[in-house]
């Protein structure tokens, strides 16, 4: 019974946090042409479709932020799904220092630390300052292939091979 209570408490808490984060980020993404479905946003322009998602843990108060890029030349889509994206990674992979990453992990853990509203405000500002410029910087498959920010540990869903063929 206690395990069920903890599960339900975490589920309820993560649902509220997800909704608050979605509301806080809505204007940021809308201003850049992103459309929202559930806890995800996507924007398909030119060669790339860009995707972002808020994912709440089922086992803790942690929140994850997933990012994806889809190559439109393979098949044009208005709204890619995460599994369709040729390049996928977690938001923290855009952060540049260990200190920034540690701070991000503290912010995205809603079971400890600052109050919820303060964390949401700081996370919104961090995402707006890192992810939106990242998306704006990459507008073609060539941009992705030539990037020094696309790290080797970002998950290529057959994307690297496809990108090389598209640019050949």
N, C-alpha and C positions, 0 to 999 in steps of 0.2 A: 504494500500500500504506500509506503514511504517513497519507493522508487517511482511509482506512478505520479505521486504529488510533485516530486522534483521534475519529472518529465513535463508534466502539464504546466508547471510554473515557468520552466525554461521556454516551452513552446509559446506560451502567452507573452512572456517578456520579449522574445525574439520577434514575434509578430508585431508588437507595438513599436519596437526599435526600428524594424524594417520600414514600417509605414512612416515613421518620423523622418528617417533618412531619405526615403523616397520623396517626401514632401519638401525637405530641405534642398535636395538636389534637382528637383523638377525644373526650376527656372534656369539653372545653369545649363542643363542639357537642351532644353527647349530653345534657348537663345542660339544654339549652334545647329538647329535643325533636327535634333534627335526626337524620335517618337517613342512613347512609353507603352509597354505591355507588361502588366504585372510589376515585378521588381526589376525589369530590364529596360534598357534604352538602346535604340539602334538608329543609325543614319547611313543611308546608302547613297553615295555620290561618286560619280566617275568610276574609277577602277576598283575602289574599295568600299566595303560596308564595314562600319565600325560598331562594336557592340560592348555594352557594359551591364553588369548585373550585381545586385546585392543578394548575398546568400547568408542566411543565418544558420548557425550550427544547431543541430538537434540535441547535442550533448552538453553544450555549455552556453555561456552568454556571449560567445565570440561571433563576430560578423566578418564575412569574407567579401571581397570585391573582385569580381572576375572581369577580365577584359578579353575581347576577341577582335580579330580582323579577318574578314572574308574577301577573297579575290573574286570580283564580279565577272571576270573573263571566263570563269569556269561555268557559271550559270547565274544570270542576274536574279537577285532576290531583293525584295523590299525590306525584309526583316529577317536577318540570319538568326539561327539558333546557335547556342554555344557549340554543340557538337559539329556544326557545319563550318565553323570558323577554322581557317587554315593556320592561324597563329592564335594561341590562347595562353594567358598567363594571369597571375594574381597581381592586383594593383601594386603591392609593395615592391614588385620587381622594377618599378619605375623610380623608386627612391634611391638616392645616391650614396648615402652613408649608413653605417651600422647604427649610429645614433638615431637617424631619421627612421630607420626600420624599427628599432626598439620602441621609439615613441609611438609609431603607428600601431604596433601590436598592443601597447598599453591602451591606446585610444579605442581600438576595435574590440577590446574585452570589456563588455558591459557589466561584468560581475564585480569589478573592482575599480578603485580609483575615483576619478572625477565624477560629478553627477552626469546623468544621461544627456541633458541639454547641452552642457559644456562640451562633452565628447562629440555630439552630433555637429555642433558648430565648428569645432576644430577639424573633424573629419571632412565636412563639406568644404571647408576652405582648402584643406590639403588636396582633396580630389580635384577641385576646380583649378588649383595652381599647378598640378602635375599632369592630370589625365587630359584635360581639354587641350593644353598646348601640345601634348604628345599626339593626340588625334589630329590637330591642325597641322602638325609638321609632316604628316605622312598622307600623301594623296595618290600615290601610285605604288604598284608592285616594285618598281625600281627603287623608290624611296625606302621601302621596307628592306630590300636586299642590301642596299648600300648603307644602312644605318649601323652606327656603333652602339646604339641604345638597345637594339634587338639582341638580347643576350643569349648565349648558347643554351641556357637552362629554361628558356621560354619554350613552351610546348608547340612544336610544329606538327600540325595534323596533316601530314604529307604536303604541307605548305611550301617548304623550302624547295623541294623538287618541282612542284608546280610553278612556283615563282621563277625559278631558273628557266624552265621551259617557256613561260610567258614572255620572258625578257630576251630570249634567244633570237 
